[in-house]
Amino acid sequence: MKRRRPASMKEIYALRADTIDYFFPDRTKEIKLWAKLASDYGKDILHLMCGTGEVMVGLAKLGYNVTGVDITGSMVYESKERVEKEGVDNIDIVKEDIRYLRLDKRFDLIFISTGDFHHFLDKEDILSVLTRAYAHLKEGGALALELFHMPDKDFKREEKVFKPIRETPPGLEVWKRNASSYHSKTKLLEIKEDLHVEEEGNITDGEYEIQLRLMSEDEIGEFLSKVGFENIKKYDQDSSYLEEANTWIVIAER
């Protein structure tokens, strides 16, 4: 049995790349939501922190030209494998740190989904990501961030085991166990997680901690304004996806 204790977020996502999709429900509603948002701006989309590429492929199949960026090599590999398998040709995938992103292209819509923006803890990194996003938008384009709601008070949740939501291939057993806590003073959601993967008798256990910096509507608005965004607003249309995910979206235009 292998036991891994990744030390950085990049290493954590490398450990999770092969199995992360099994813990997501069907993403049809999510893809339709991003397509609906994009329809107000144009056909060229940039998905930052794109992960294994499932949302990108869904958007490409709907006729959008999509570029995906992720810093984790194994996530990029999974994305490219998915793109090849699905036979879509209107997707570009780039391995890059989005804090320092420099692409020779501008986009109609840029988005970060599933709360991934919360991985940036420091003000400097937050502003760097937003600045680079602003630089890659066409005039009149928009940045959209899917964010978690801030809890009303501190909490500490006991360990819970999560089984795959999707069917796994024969010979693969995977589950994860995590405990979480929120501290209003630091605005940090802390997650301690164990990931168990058993495939054809080979077992890998991973232990890691994730910190997510949550933000109020006012705070994220201040960050966006500081780098030049305008018409900053909460996405307020009815969305069964957002309700089920318990997330919200802020949109800011250039």
C-alpha positions as CSV (number, residue, x, y, z in Angstrom):
1,M,0.0,0.0,0.0
2,K,1.2,3.5,-0.9
3,R,0.5,6.4,1.4
4,R,1.0,9.9,0.0
5,R,0.9,13.2,1.8
6,P,1.0,15.9,-0.9
7,A,2.4,19.2,0.3
8,S,1.0,21.7,-2.2
9,M,-2.3,22.2,-4.0
10,K,-0.7,21.2,-7.2
11,E,0.4,17.9,-5.7
12,I,-3.1,17.4,-4.1
13,Y,-4.8,17.8,-7.5
14,A,-2.3,15.5,-9.2
15,L,-3.3,12.8,-6.6
16,R,-7.0,13.4,-7.3
17,A,-6.9,13.7,-11.1
18,D,-7.7,10.1,-11.9
19,T,-10.8,9.9,-9.6
20,I,-12.1,13.5,-9.1
21,D,-14.9,13.2,-11.7
22,Y,-16.5,10.2,-9.8
23,F,-17.5,12.6,-7.0
24,F,-19.3,15.0,-9.3
25,P,-22.9,14.5,-10.4
26,D,-24.0,14.8,-14.0
27,R,-22.7,18.2,-15.2
28,T,-25.3,18.9,-17.9
29,K,-27.0,21.6,-15.9
30,E,-23.7,23.2,-15.1
31,I,-22.6,23.2,-18.7
32,K,-25.9,24.8,-19.8
33,L,-25.5,27.5,-17.2
34,W,-22.1,28.6,-18.5
35,A,-23.4,28.4,-22.0
36,K,-26.3,30.7,-21.1
37,L,-23.9,33.2,-19.5
38,A,-21.6,33.0,-22.5
39,S,-24.4,33.7,-24.9
40,D,-24.6,37.2,-23.6
41,Y,-21.0,37.9,-24.6
42,G,-19.7,35.8,-27.5
43,K,-18.3,32.5,-28.7
44,D,-14.7,32.6,-27.3
45,I,-14.4,31.2,-23.8
46,L,-11.5,30.8,-21.4
47,H,-12.0,28.3,-18.5
48,L,-9.4,28.9,-15.8
49,M,-8.6,26.0,-13.5
50,C,-10.3,23.7,-16.0
51,G,-9.5,20.4,-14.3
52,T,-10.3,17.3,-16.3
53,G,-12.1,19.2,-19.0
54,E,-15.6,17.9,-18.8
55,V,-17.2,21.4,-18.7
56,M,-15.0,22.6,-21.6
57,V,-15.9,19.6,-23.8
58,G,-19.6,20.2,-23.1
59,L,-19.3,23.9,-24.1
60,A,-17.3,23.0,-27.2
61,K,-20.1,20.6,-28.3
62,L,-22.5,23.5,-28.0
63,G,-20.4,25.5,-30.5
64,Y,-18.2,27.6,-28.3
65,N,-14.5,28.0,-28.9
66,V,-12.9,27.1,-25.6
67,T,-9.4,27.4,-24.1
68,G,-8.7,25.7,-20.8
69,V,-5.9,26.4,-18.4
70,D,-4.7,24.3,-15.5
71,I,-1.4,24.2,-13.6
72,T,-1.5,20.5,-12.8
73,G,0.1,18.3,-15.4
74,S,-2.1,15.3,-14.7
75,M,-5.3,17.4,-15.0
76,V,-4.1,18.7,-18.4
77,Y,-3.4,15.1,-19.4
78,E,-6.9,14.0,-18.4
79,S,-8.3,17.0,-20.3
80,K,-6.5,16.1,-23.5
81,E,-7.5,12.5,-23.2
82,R,-11.1,13.5,-22.9
83,V,-10.9,15.9,-25.9
84,E,-9.4,13.2,-28.0
85,K,-12.0,10.6,-27.0
86,E,-14.9,13.0,-27.6
87,G,-13.5,14.1,-31.0
88,V,-13.9,17.9,-30.5
89,D,-11.5,20.2,-32.3
90,N,-12.5,23.6,-31.0
91,I,-10.6,23.3,-27.7
92,D,-7.1,24.5,-26.7
93,I,-5.5,23.3,-23.4
94,V,-2.7,25.1,-21.7
95,K,-0.6,24.1,-18.7
96,E,0.1,27.4,-16.8
97,D,-0.2,29.2,-13.5
98,I,-3.1,31.6,-14.0
99,R,-1.5,34.1,-11.6
100,Y,1.0,34.8,-14.4
101,L,-1.0,33.9,-17.5
102,R,0.0,35.4,-20.8
103,L,-1.9,34.1,-23.9
104,D,-1.8,35.7,-27.3
105,K,-5.6,35.9,-27.4
106,R,-8.6,37.7,-25.8
107,F,-11.9,36.2,-24.8
108,D,-15.6,37.1,-24.6
109,L,-16.1,35.2,-21.3
110,I,-13.6,34.0,-18.8
111,F,-14.8,31.9,-15.9
112,I,-13.7,29.9,-12.8
113,S,-16.1,27.2,-11.7
114,T,-16.9,25.1,-8.7
115,G,-15.4,27.4,-6.1
116,D,-11.9,26.9,-7.4
117,F,-11.1,30.6,-7.0
118,H,-11.2,30.2,-3.2
119,H,-7.9,28.3,-3.4
120,F,-6.1,31.7,-3.6
121,L,-5.6,32.8,0.0
122,D,-3.4,35.9,-0.2
123,K,-4.6,39.3,-1.4
124,E,-1.6,39.5,-3.8
125,D,-2.5,36.2,-5.5
126,I,-6.2,37.1,-5.7
127,L,-5.4,40.4,-7.4
128,S,-2.9,38.8,-9.7
129,V,-5.5,36.3,-10.9
130,L,-8.1,39.0,-11.5
131,T,-5.6,41.3,-13.2
132,R,-4.5,38.6,-15.6
133,A,-8.2,37.7,-16.3
134,Y,-8.9,41.4,-17.0
135,A,-6.0,41.5,-19.5
136,H,-7.3,38.6,-21.4
137,L,-10.9,39.9,-21.9
138,K,-12.1,41.7,-25.0
139,E,-13.7,45.1,-24.5
140,G,-17.3,44.4,-23.3
141,G,-16.3,40.9,-22.2
142,A,-17.0,39.4,-18.7
143,L,-15.4,37.4,-16.0
144,A,-17.6,35.1,-14.0
145,L,-16.6,33.4,-10.7
146,E,-18.6,30.6,-9.1
147,L,-18.2,31.0,-5.3
148,F,-19.3,29.4,-2.1
149,H,-21.6,31.2,0.3
150,M,-20.1,32.4,3.5
151,P,-21.4,30.6,6.6
152,D,-23.3,32.6,9.2
153,K,-21.0,31.4,12.0
154,D,-18.1,29.2,12.8
155,F,-18.5,25.4,12.6
156,K,-16.7,22.2,12.9
157,R,-18.1,19.1,11.1
158,E,-17.2,15.6,12.0
159,E,-15.6,13.1,9.6
160,K,-17.9,11.8,6.8
161,V,-17.3,9.2,4.2
162,F,-18.1,10.1,0.6
163,K,-18.7,7.3,-2.0
164,P,-18.6,7.9,-5.8
165,I,-21.6,9.5,-7.3
166,R,-20.9,8.0,-10.7
167,E,-20.3,4.4,-11.6
168,T,-16.6,3.4,-11.4
169,P,-15.0,0.9,-13.8
170,P,-14.7,-2.7,-12.8
171,G,-11.7,-3.3,-10.5
172,L,-11.7,0.3,-9.1
173,E,-12.7,1.1,-5.6
174,V,-12.5,4.7,-4.5
175,W,-13.9,6.7,-1.5
176,K,-12.9,9.7,0.5
177,R,-13.4,10.8,4.1
178,N,-13.2,14.4,5.2
179,A,-13.9,16.7,8.1
180,S,-14.3,20.4,7.7
181,S,-14.3,23.6,9.8
182,Y,-14.9,27.3,9.2
183,H,-13.3,30.2,11.0
184,S,-15.0,33.6,10.6
185,K,-12.0,35.5,11.9
186,T,-9.7,34.2,9.0
187,K,-12.6,33.5,6.6
188,L,-10.9,30.1,6.0
189,L,-12.8,26.9,5.2
190,E,-10.4,24.1,6.2
191,I,-10.9,20.6,4.9
192,K,-8.9,17.5,6.1
193,E,-9.4,14.7,3.6
194,D,-8.3,11.1,3.1
195,L,-8.6,9.6,-0.4
196,H,-8.6,5.8,-0.8
197,V,-8.0,4.3,-4.2
198,E,-7.8,0.5,-4.8
199,E,-7.3,-0.7,-8.4
200,E,-6.5,-4.3,-9.2
201,G,-5.1,-4.9,-5.7
202,N,-2.9,-1.9,-5.7
203,I,-3.9,0.5,-2.9
204,T,-3.0,4.2,-2.6
205,D,-4.1,6.3,0.3
206,G,-3.7,10.1,0.3
207,E,-3.9,12.4,3.2
208,Y,-4.0,16.2,2.7
209,E,-5.5,19.5,4.0
210,I,-7.2,22.1,1.8
211,Q,-7.8,25.7,2.8
212,L,-10.3,27.9,1.0
213,R,-10.7,31.6,1.5
214,L,-14.3,32.6,1.4
215,M,-15.5,36.1,0.5
216,S,-18.6,38.2,0.9
217,E,-20.2,39.9,-2.0
218,D,-18.8,43.3,-0.9
219,E,-15.3,41.9,-0.6
220,I,-15.1,40.3,-4.0
221,G,-16.7,43.4,-5.5
222,E,-13.9,45.5,-4.0
223,F,-11.2,43.2,-5.5
224,L,-12.8,43.3,-8.9
225,S,-13.2,47.0,-8.9
226,K,-9.6,47.5,-7.9
227,V,-8.3,45.9,-11.1
228,G,-10.7,47.8,-13.3
229,F,-13.8,45.7,-13.7
230,E,-17.2,47.4,-14.1
231,N,-20.9,46.5,-13.9
232,I,-20.2,44.0,-11.1
233,K,-23.3,42.0,-10.2
234,K,-24.5,38.8,-8.8
235,Y,-26.0,36.4,-11.2
236,D,-29.6,36.4,-10.1
237,Q,-31.5,34.3,-12.6
238,D,-33.1,31.1,-11.4
239,S,-30.7,28.2,-11.7
240,S,-31.4,24.7,-10.4
241,Y,-27.7,24.0,-10.8
242,L,-26.6,26.8,-8.4
243,E,-29.3,25.8,-5.9
244,E,-28.2,22.2,-5.9
245,A,-24.5,23.1,-5.7
246,N,-25.2,25.8,-3.1
247,T,-23.0,28.3,-4.9
248,W,-23.4,31.7,-6.5
249,I,-21.9,33.6,-9.4
250,V,-20.5,37.1,-9.6
251,I,-20.1,38.6,-13.0
252,A,-17.8,41.6,-13.8
253,E,-17.4,43.3,-17.2
254,R,-14.4,45.0,-18.9
